[in-house]
Amino acid sequence: MIADIISKELGLPQRTGRQFMQRVIDMLSDDIVFTGSSKLRGLGSFAVKTRAATTTTHPTTGNPVHIPEKKVLHFKTSLQIRRRLNPSKPGTEKTAKNKKTSA
């Protein structure tokens, strides 16, 4: 658990580390609910998006089923995380030198 690792690294009791993590999660949740978004530098950003209402067909009966509008949480990773997950191979970086220019 992340809270236990934080507690150990900072020399804090586990209870304090867990309370700290819970407070961070509560603050993040409140920010998302009340403002519709939240950013954690180096990790990414959360945003509330609205999924439009739609009508689909029930697979067994074939009757139309209305699915109401719904709010969903969207997460976009930071550039740092994307680069760590997908490190570029040497010689494949896109640079201005590699782009062709029309003359």
For each residue, the residues with C-beta under 8 A, 3 or more apart:
1: 4 5 18
2: 5 6 21
3: 6 7 14 17 18 20 21 22
4: 1 7 8 14 17 18
5: 1 2 8 9
6: 2 3 9 10 12 17 20 21
7: 3 4 10 12 13 14 16 17 18
8: 4 5 11 17
9: 5 6
10: 6 7 17
11: 8
12: 6 7 16 17 20
13: 7 16 17
14: 3 4 7 17 18
15: 18 19
16: 7 12 13 19 20
17: 3 4 6 7 8 10 12 13 14 20 21
18: 1 3 4 7 14 15 21 22
19: 15 16 22 23
20: 3 6 12 16 17 23 24
21: 2 3 6 17 18 24 25
22: 3 18 19 25 26
23: 19 20 26 27
24: 20 21 27 28
25: 21 22 28 29
26: 22 23 29 30
27: 23 24 30 31
28: 24 25 31 32 38 40 46
29: 25 26 32 33
30: 26 27 33 34
31: 27 28 34 35 37 38
32: 28 29 35 36 37 38 46 48 73
33: 29 30
34: 30 31
35: 31 32 38
36: 32 47 48
37: 31 32 45 46 47 48
38: 28 31 32 35 45 46
39: 44 45 46
40: 28 43 44 45 78
41: 78
42: 78 80 81
43: 40 77 78 81
44: 39 40 75 76 77 78 81
45: 37 38 39 40 75 76 78
46: 28 32 37 38 39 73 74 75
47: 36 37 73 74 75 76
48: 32 36 37 71 72 73 74
49: 71 72 73 74
50: 69 70 71 72
51: 69 70 71 72
52: 69
53: 66 67 68 69
54: 66 67
55: 64 65 66 67
56: 64 65 67
57: 62 63 64 65
58: 61 62 63 64 65
59:
60:
61: 58
62: 57 58
63: 57 58
64: 55 56 57 58
65: 55 56 57 58
66: 53 54 55
67: 53 54 55 56 70
68: 53
69: 50 51 52 53
70: 50 51 67
71: 48 49 50 51
72: 48 49 50 51
73: 32 46 47 48 49
74: 46 47 48 49
75: 44 45 46 47
76: 44 45 47
77: 43 44 81 82 85
78: 40 41 42 43 44 45 81 82
79: 82 83
80: 42 83 84
81: 42 43 44 77 78 84 85
82: 77 78 79 85 86
83: 79 80 86 87 88
84: 80 81 87
85: 77 81 82
86: 82 83
87: 83 84
88: 83 92 93
89: 92
90:
91:
92: 88 89
93: 88
94: 98 99
95: 98 99
96: 99
97:
98: 94 95
99: 94 95 96
100:
101:
102:
103:
